[in-house]
Amino acid sequence: MPHDASQGLRGPKPLLSGVKTPALENVSRKWWRALAALGTWLAASGAASCGAESDKQTYDPVALGMTSQDPPVYADGETEIYVVKRAVSLPITVPSPADLDLLSPVVPPYTRTPWITNKDVKVQVSWTISNLDKEAHNVEILLDPWNEFARYVPGVSVGDEETVPDLSGIDLLMRVEAMNRKKGVFTFEDMDEVAVDLATVQNIIGAAAGTMAEGVNGLVNHAFEIHNRSSDDRLVKAYIPSTIAGLVGFDIGLRASEQGNIAIEIVVEITDFAGNRVSTDEALKIDGTMWITPAATLTAPTGDVR
C-alpha cells in the first residue's frame, strides 16, 4: 500500500522575475496562473537554502498537473485510475568512449561497471502539491527511479474483483483539502534508498528471468514499499548489490481515483561528491529527451490479485 502522509534559486538557467515555470502538459490557462504564483513562492523560499558549495546545484522548479478533463489511463467499468507523469533527466556527464572502456568489467546485476554510483551523486527533491478544487482529493505522489541500466515502470495487476497498481519507487498517498496545499521533501537519504531499491529490484527480476518463479511481484513491491528500509530488511537483504548505480533521472507523477485539478511543483538539488559527474552548466531535461538514457525499461511480472 502507498504510504499515507497525514502530514532567487541558483542554477544553470535561473528564472527571471515574472517568468513562468516550465510548461505543463494538458493544464488550462487558469491553472497556469496558480502554478506561476506557486513557483514564485518556491523560488523565494528556496533561495535562502542554497549554499556556496561548488559541487551543489539547485535547479529551476518543475511543474506537473492533472485536470478535471483528463481521461483515465485505466477504466474497467468499476475502477478508474488517473495518472500524469513527467520525465526528469538529471544533467549527468556523459561518459566518453575511453571512460566506457574502463567500465567494461561486469558488476552484477549490471552489464558493466556503473559510471556513477550512489556515493558519487546525491539527489534531493522538494515538493509542493496543490489542490485547486473546492473539494478535497486523495492523491498519490509517484516517483519512479532511473539509473543508467534501467528505468522502472510500475505495472498493474488485474484480478477478478480488484485492480492493483504496483508501487512506485516512492508512493506517497495523502489527502489534500479543498483549495489547499501540502509540501515536503524526499531527502538525500530517501533518494539514496530509492537508488538501492532499484538496484535490488534489478537483482530480484534478473534472478527470476527465464523462470516462472512465484512471488517476484510481491518481492518487488516489498522492496519499494516506503516503510521498508534496505539497511534492516531481511526479506530482500540477499538481493542488495554491493555496488549501487546512482540515479540519472526519474519520473515524477500524480495518481488519483477521480478527476480533479491538482498540481505538483518540485525543486531538485544535486550534490556531486565525485566532482566530475554532473554537468554544472546544464539544466534538467523535462522535454522527453535525456542526458543519459537508461539501457532498458524494467517492470515487475504481474502478481496475483485475490
Secondary structure as GFF3:
##gff-version 3
##sequence-region A 1 306
A	DSSP	beta_strand	3	4	.	.	.	ID=ss1
A	DSSP	alpha_helix	29	47	.	.	.	ID=ss2
A	DSSP	beta_strand	56	58	.	.	.	ID=ss3
A	DSSP	beta_strand	62	66	.	.	.	ID=ss4
A	DSSP	beta_strand	74	75	.	.	.	ID=ss5
A	DSSP	beta_strand	80	89	.	.	.	ID=ss6
A	DSSP	alpha_helix	97	102	.	.	.	ID=ss7
A	DSSP	beta_strand	121	131	.	.	.	ID=ss8
A	DSSP	beta_strand	137	146	.	.	.	ID=ss9
A	DSSP	beta_strand	151	152	.	.	.	ID=ss10
A	DSSP	beta_strand	156	158	.	.	.	ID=ss11
A	DSSP	beta_strand	163	165	.	.	.	ID=ss12
A	DSSP	beta_strand	170	176	.	.	.	ID=ss13
A	DSSP	beta_strand	181	186	.	.	.	ID=ss14
A	DSSP	alpha_helix	188	208	.	.	.	ID=ss15
A	DSSP	alpha_helix	216	224	.	.	.	ID=ss16
A	DSSP	three_ten_helix	230	232	.	.	.	ID=ss17
A	DSSP	three_ten_helix	237	239	.	.	.	ID=ss18
A	DSSP	beta_strand	249	256	.	.	.	ID=ss19
A	DSSP	beta_strand	262	272	.	.	.	ID=ss20
A	DSSP	beta_strand	297	298	.	.	.	ID=ss21
###
